[in-house]
Amino acid sequence: EKLKKAIREVELAEPAAKLALKIAEAEVTALEETTPRQLTAARRNKSITEENWKHYENTGHPEAVRAAKKSIQFAQQGFEYTKEEYEQLKKMYEADDLTEETEEIILKRAKNSFDRATENLRLAKMRIDRDIKVTLPRQRDSSRAAAEAAGVNFSNTIQSLPRVLEQKRYALEKTRRDRVKALRTLRNLKADLVSLDVRSPV
């Protein structure tokens, strides 16, 4: 009875063992196809990230700082132009004893333009000061961090992916050995069961 029970347990485990072997074979096949592609993608990603960082460090960041400073310069020029225009109009119209209605409209528009230019200059200085001191350094740090992370990720990938594939290959071989061993055990148990069928010679 113990022998029959052992045979039943091995027979019941056989379909699961067969399925486990097929799954392990499929995993190894898939990894053998995807591992080289993943390694190539990791190399490409590292290369692109490094190129992006070099470009930003050498060109992008200096140009962004230069553009920010130019913005202040342009805002300052706009302010000075509108200020000078307003002051010249004011002098010209104050020289007349009587200011005509058209002159008042022109003077008012010039004053409004000057006020807008003054406010634009103030806001531009605030914004660009923050860009130069905070925003652009943060972008630079983020770009550098991305390049460093890509390097670390690449190192981990080229080390871990081949090891995972190797581990799966070992697991597949073990699964195959275990199944062969289980089938051999089943044959032996069945042979033992037949030999235990003792019959009287007479």
PyMOL commands that set and color helices and strands:
alter all, ss='L'
color gray80, all
select helices_A, chain A and resi 2-95+101-195
alter helices_A, ss='H'
color red, helices_A
deselect
rebuild
show_as cartoon
